[in-house]
Amino acid sequence: MSLVWDLVNPEGAVSSTTLTPAPRVRSLAGKRVGLAWNGKPGGQEALEEIARLLDQSAAGVQFIRYWQAVPESVSPRELSVGTIAAMAAHRPDLVIVSQAD
């Protein structure tokens, strides 16, 4: 008796997408900075330290802590379109994301 194996790729099909990067912010002074965290250990602390350092280096920076403003944004998985829209509604000039771990 012989065995027959079907080898499959567990990663699934990959579709390539080309994106144009957003323009760089020249200065953080007066900007709204979104802080997004996926809920893994250490990420919130890293973002709080980044916020502290940025606050010292640029005047008038406002921070949107998405784990407070949009609690459903704390997720180790991909975010839903609704969650992303809720985050975008806060109108950040840029977003810093921490995956930690």
PAKE-95758 format. One record per residue (C-alpha): residue number from 1; chain; x, y, z. Coordinates in Angstrom, 2 decimals, m for minus. Last residue first. Layout:
TIVEX num cadena    east   north      up
TIVEX NUM      A       X       Y       Z
...
//
This chain:
TIVEX num cadena    east   north      up
TIVEX 101      A    6.04   41.39   22.27
TIVEX 100      A    5.47   44.87   20.87
TIVEX  99      A    3.18   45.59   17.87
TIVEX  98      A    3.36   49.35   18.24
TIVEX  97      A    1.83   51.64   15.63
TIVEX  96      A    2.54   55.34   15.14
TIVEX  95      A   m0.13   57.25   13.24
TIVEX  94      A    0.16   60.52   11.33
TIVEX  93      A   m1.81   63.72   10.83
TIVEX  92      A   m4.64   62.17   12.81
TIVEX  91      A   m8.25   62.96   11.87
TIVEX  90      A  m10.14   61.35   14.78
TIVEX  89      A  m12.54   59.95   12.17
TIVEX  88      A   m9.62   57.86   10.87
TIVEX  87      A   m9.80   55.65   13.97
TIVEX  86      A  m13.52   55.10   13.57
TIVEX  85      A  m12.99   54.34    9.85
TIVEX  84      A  m10.30   51.78   10.76
TIVEX  83      A  m12.71   50.17   13.22
TIVEX  82      A  m15.48   50.05   10.62
TIVEX  81      A  m13.19   48.51    7.98
TIVEX  80      A  m12.34   45.78   10.46
TIVEX  79      A   m8.88   45.55   11.98
TIVEX  78      A   m6.54   42.69   11.16
TIVEX  77      A   m5.71   40.49   14.14
TIVEX  76      A   m3.84   41.10   17.42
TIVEX  75      A   m6.56   43.59   18.36
TIVEX  74      A   m6.74   46.83   20.29
TIVEX  73      A   m8.67   48.95   17.76
TIVEX  72      A  m11.92   47.87   19.45
TIVEX  71      A  m11.09   50.34   22.24
TIVEX  70      A  m11.44   53.38   19.93
TIVEX  69      A  m10.57   56.47   22.02
TIVEX  68      A   m8.83   54.60   24.86
TIVEX  67      A   m6.76   52.01   22.95
TIVEX  66      A   m6.59   54.67   20.21
TIVEX  65      A   m4.46   56.99   22.29
TIVEX  64      A   m4.82   60.13   20.21
TIVEX  63      A   m1.91   62.42   21.00
TIVEX  62      A   m1.74   66.17   20.48
TIVEX  61      A    1.60   67.83   19.72
TIVEX  60      A    1.60   71.50   20.69
TIVEX  59      A    5.35   72.11   20.67
TIVEX  58      A    7.77   69.47   19.45
TIVEX  57      A   10.70   67.73   21.17
TIVEX  56      A    9.40   67.20   24.71
TIVEX  55      A    6.00   65.93   23.52
TIVEX  54      A    7.81   63.59   21.13
TIVEX  53      A    9.72   62.01   24.02
TIVEX  52      A    6.63   61.54   26.19
TIVEX  51      A    4.60   60.20   23.26
TIVEX  50      A    7.35   57.68   22.43
TIVEX  49      A    7.41   56.60   26.09
TIVEX  48      A    3.63   56.15   26.11
TIVEX  47      A    3.89   54.18   22.86
TIVEX  46      A    6.47   51.80   24.30
TIVEX  45      A    4.39   51.32   27.46
TIVEX  44      A    1.31   50.48   25.38
TIVEX  43      A    3.29   47.96   23.37
TIVEX  42      A    4.86   46.12   26.30
TIVEX  41      A    2.61   43.07   26.21
TIVEX  40      A    0.54   42.64   23.02
TIVEX  39      A   m2.66   44.64   22.71
TIVEX  38      A   m2.35   45.66   19.05
TIVEX  37      A   m1.44   49.27   19.84
TIVEX  36      A   m2.17   52.44   17.89
TIVEX  35      A   m0.95   55.92   18.83
TIVEX  34      A   m2.42   58.62   16.60
TIVEX  33      A   m0.44   61.85   16.37
TIVEX  32      A   m2.29   65.13   15.90
TIVEX  31      A    0.15   67.82   14.78
TIVEX  30      A    0.84   71.24   16.34
TIVEX  29      A    4.60   70.90   15.96
TIVEX  28      A    5.35   67.46   14.48
TIVEX  27      A    7.38   68.92   11.63
TIVEX  26      A    8.01   67.94    8.00
TIVEX  25      A    5.31   65.26    7.85
TIVEX  24      A    6.19   62.82    5.09
TIVEX  23      A    3.76   62.41    2.19
TIVEX  22      A    1.70   59.22    2.30
TIVEX  21      A    3.28   56.23    0.59
TIVEX  20      A    1.88   55.16   m2.79
TIVEX  19      A    0.65   51.59   m2.63
TIVEX  18      A    1.33   48.62   m4.88
TIVEX  17      A   m0.70   45.50   m4.17
TIVEX  16      A    0.46   41.91   m4.54
TIVEX  15      A   m2.02   39.12   m4.03
TIVEX  14      A   m0.87   36.13   m2.05
TIVEX  13      A   m2.78   32.87   m2.08
TIVEX  12      A   m2.85   30.86    1.12
TIVEX  11      A   m0.26   30.75    3.87
TIVEX  10      A   m0.86   27.08    4.57
TIVEX   9      A    0.76   26.08    1.24
TIVEX   8      A   m0.54   22.70    0.21
TIVEX   7      A    1.14   19.33   m0.32
TIVEX   6      A   m1.23   16.54   m1.31
TIVEX   5      A    0.20   13.25   m0.11
TIVEX   4      A   m0.36    9.83   m1.64
TIVEX   3      A    0.43    6.79    0.45
TIVEX   2      A    1.37    3.40   m0.94
TIVEX   1      A    0.00    0.00    0.00
//
